[in-house]
Amino acid sequence: MSDEGRGQSQFINFLNEMRIGAAAMGVGIAQGAFDLALTYSKQGIEFSKKIASFEAIRNKLADMATRRLKWPNFLFTKQLGISIET
């Protein structure tokens, strides 16, 4: 238990912690989706060409990889004491 009147701030802190956990799960899901998309693009064939040879697919995979690398850094800002309030 804690001091009277601190319930709201404790609840906000709890929600921030849960938000970080949910975001971490999202990063894991995104990693799995990227891995599957990359594997499929290397194996799949359309119009007698590998799917990975199409520029639009390569651009989409590059975008996925860039976004995937950005989020883990955001998630660990809490450990450094940087506010994650939006």
Stockholm file with secondary structure:
# STOCKHOLM 1.0

chainA/1-86         MSDEGRGQSQFINFLNEMRIGAAAMGVGIAQGAFDLALTYSKQGIEFSKKIASFEAIRNKLADMATRRLKWPNFLFTKQLGISIET
#=GR chainA/1-86 SS CCCTTCHHHHHHHHHHHHHHHHHHHHHHHHHHHHHHHHHHHHHCEETTEEGGGSHHHHHHHHHHHHHHHHHHHHHTTTTTTCCCCC
#=GC SS_cons        CCCTTCHHHHHHHHHHHHHHHHHHHHHHHHHHHHHHHHHHHHHCEETTEEGGGSHHHHHHHHHHHHHHHHHHHHHTTTTTTCCCCC
//
